[in-house]
Amino acid sequence: MHEITLGDVTVTRIEEMHGPIMPTDQFFPDLPEQAWKDHRDMLVPDHLGEHDTMVHAAMQTWLLRSEGRTILVDTGVGNDKSRPAVEAWDHLRLDYLGTLARAGVRPEDVDLVVNTHLHADHVGWNTRLVDGAWVPTFPNATYLMPRADFERWNPATHPDIAGGVNENVFEDSVAPVHAAGQVLLWEDSHTIDANLRLEAAPGHTPGSSVITLASGSDRAVFAGDLVHTPLQIMEPEHNSCFCEDPAASRATRHKILGRAADQNALILPAHLAGHSALEVQRDAGAFAIKRWAPFSRL
């Protein structure tokens, strides 16, 4: 099942790609090796390599249909992008738009694009290359971007971006949409509609955010990069190597996971492979996985 209904919102998983990303000790440098061993049976094969220590992850979009609008949450890595810091993302040629089409969505059908933050793997399909120029992929959409990340990843004011994972990202996936007049920058919180609300969740990046869903009796949180592996549910103190503010990232993770446990909310992170969404419960100061949602790949 690649689609579920939560209250008045339909949620479809649009996967761009999945597979090994980085070794455990590089991706999570302070997460003890023993923790990976203790939970290996649960992690293999969707989240950890069967014969190595490579963390597996998915690049994907959550497609939401709410109040008559078509909404995309995060847009993956994208095609034709120059990503010198990440060879696996460099100049891709993937059928992402074909996958969207199989879900019944053409680029012109999209009303709203939400970038939970502005890392390379969340904004790639914001634009596509047409006659040598980057143009918005979704011509009729408003793109919601957190102002803090828009300012953080602008190379004009932050030259430290050169040589890092976000090199070229602002220029090819953010600035062209802004120049087209399709970007709405927001701060603190933003109401999308009666079912969906954006909330600042800083730490991973200054502007990282989550989308909370409250519709009928259903609750969910589209959690962005709150967790990159299910092991962070059981070990919430540990961050990925890409978290810019480790203390804030830990605090945000505890806050969002705790609220999800208390509300019995479904958690839909950006990168979990396999079934991809889960419910959690409190467990001796940390959390445990209560159940996985029945998501499959489209």
N, C-alpha and C positions, 0 to 999 in steps of 0.2 A: 504494500500500500504506500503510494507516494504522496497521498493527500489526506489531510484530516480536517475536521470542522471543529472549531472552538467557538461556542456561542454563535454569533452571526458572522464569524470570520472563517474563510477557507484558507488553509495553509498548504502550499505545495513546495516540495523540496526540489530545487533546480541545481543539480551538481555540475560543476565545470570540470573537475578532475579530482582524483584522490590517489594517495600513495605515500611512500616514505618521504620524510621531510629532513630530519636531522637526527643525529644520535642523541640518546637520552641525556648524556652528561653535558652536551653542548646546549641543547634546547632548554634544559632545566638544571643549571649548574649546581644548585644547592639542594636538589631533591635526592635523598639517599638511594644508592643503588639497590639496597635491600627492599625498599618500597616497591620498586619495579618487579623484583623477584617475588615478593609476597602476593602481588596482584596479577602476576603474569597470565594466569589462566583466564582472567576476565578481560585482559587487554589484547591478547592475541586472538585472531589475526587483524582485527579491524583497526586497532589503535597502536599496535606494536608489532614489529617484524617477528615472524615465527622462528627465524634462525639467526637474528642479529639484534642489535639494540636501537634500531631505527624507529623513531616515532612516526606513525602514520596519521595523516590528516586529510580532510576534504576541503576543497575550495568550492563554495556553493552560495546560492542565493535562496533566501526564503521569499517565495511569491505569495503575497497576501491579497485576497479579494475582500474588501470591507466597504460597506456603505456605497456600493456601486463603483468603487474605484479599484484600479489595479496598481499594486504597490510592490516594489522590489526592495528587499533589505539586503544591502551589500551586493557588489557586482563582480567579485572574483578578481582574477589576474588580468584578463583581457588578451586580445590578439595583437601581434605586431609590436608589442611594447619592448623597448630597450631596457633590460634589467641586468646590467653587468654584474651586480652583486649576487644574483641568484640565477645560476645557469638554467635551472629547471623552469624558470619563468620567462626566459629571454626569447623574444620573437616567437611566441606561441601561434599555433594555427588550430584552434579548437572549435567544435560545433556548438558553442554555448547558445547562439541564437536559434539553432535548430532544436535544441532541447526546450527552449522557451516556446518555440512554435508548436512542439508536440504537447505542450501544456495549454495550447490555445491562445498564446500571446504573441502579437507582433510588436516590434519596437514602438510603433506609433500608438499602440493601445495603452502603454504605460502612463499612468497619471502622476506617480510619485516614486522617486528613488530616494532611499534613506541610506546614507553611508554612516554606519555606527561609529567609525573613525576613518582616518584618511591614510592608513597603511596601504602599501602596494596591492595587497591581495583582497582589498575591500572596495576598490574604486576602478579596477581595470576596464570593465565594460561600461563605465560612464561615457567613454568615447570610443570611436572606431576610426580607422584610417581610410579616408576617401580622397582620392586624387592627391595624395601626398600631404593632406592636412587632417588634423584631429578634429572631429566634429562630434557633437553629442549623439550617442547611440539612440537615445529615446527623445525624439524631437518635441514631443508634447508634454514632457514631464517636468515637474519641479523637482530639483535635487536638494534635499535637506542635508546640510553639512554642519558639524559643530564648529562654531567660530574659533574656539581655542585650537583646534587642529588645523583649520585653514591658516591661522597665523603661524603655528608651529612649523608647518611643512613648506612654507614659502621660502624658496632658496634665496630670494632677494634679501631677506632679513635673517636667514639662518644658513650660512654657508657650510655648516657642519654636515649638511645632508649629503654633500658630494662624497661618493665612495661608499655610502651606506645602502641599506635595503630600500630606502625610499628615493634614491637618486632617479631623476627624470619624472617622477610620479606627478608632482604638482604641474609640471609643464605639459604633460600629455594627457592627464586624466582629471585634472581639477580646473586649471586655468581656462581651458577651452569652453567648459560648461559655464563658468562664471562670466566669461566674455560674451557668451550667447544670451546672457540675462536670465538663465534658468536656475540659478543657485539662490536658496534662502538659507542664510546663516542664522543659527539659533544658539542660545545660551541657557544654562540651568535646566529648563524643561520646555517642552513644546507639545501641545495637544494636536494630534493628527486628526482624530475624529472621536466619536463617542466610544469607540472600542479600544483605541490605540493611543499611547502617550510616550513621548521620548523623555528620557531622564538622564542627566549627566551621571557618568560612572567613571570618574577619572582614575588614573594610575597607570594603566597599560600605555595610554597616551594622555596628554592633557585634556583632550576633548572626547575621550572614549565615552560611549553612551550605551544604554540598553533601551529596548522598546517593551513596555508593559502592555499586556492585553488583559482587559477585564470586560467580558461579554457574557451576559446571563450568569450562570454559575461557574463558568470556566475562567481560569486564570493562567497566564503564561508570561514568560519573559524571553525575548529574543536577545541573547546575552552577549553578542559580539565575541570579543576575545577574553571574556571573563575566565574561561577555561579553554585550554588547548588539548587536554587529555582528561579522560574520566578519573585519572589518578589524583587530579587536583580537587576532586570532590572529597576524597578521603584524606587528602593532604593539602588543605586550603591555604596553608602558610607559604606555599612554594609558588614562585612566579616563573614565567618563561624568561628567557634572556632578552626578550624584546620589551619587557615592561620598563617604562622610563622612570616611574616613581614606585619603587618596590613597596614602601610602607603604605602608600595610598592604594596600590593594587591589591594588597592583602586585605585592607580594610573594606574596600569595595566588594571583594569576593565574599567575605564573611557576611556583609550586609545583604547582598542580593541572594546568596544561597540560603541564608537564614529566613528571609522573607518568603522565598519560594517554598521552603519546607513548611513554614507556618500556614501558608495559603494553599498548599497542595497544588502549586503552580507548575506547569510543564516548562522545563528549561530547554531552549533551543539555541545552543552556541553556534558560532559561525563555522567551526572547523571539525566537529566530531564526525568521523566516518561511521560505518555500520548503520545502526538505526537512527543515530544522529540527535535524538532528543530524549530527555529523561526527566523523571521526578526524583526528588531527594528527600531524605529525612534527617533529623538531627541525630548525632551519634557521639556522645561523650566529648563534647566540645568541638567536634568536627561534623562531618556529614557522611551519609551512606547513600548508595543508589537504591531507591525504592523500586523503580521499574523503568524499563525502556519503552519509549513510544514506538509504534509499529511502522516507522518510516522505512521505505526502500528507495532505491534510485529510480528516477524517471527514465 
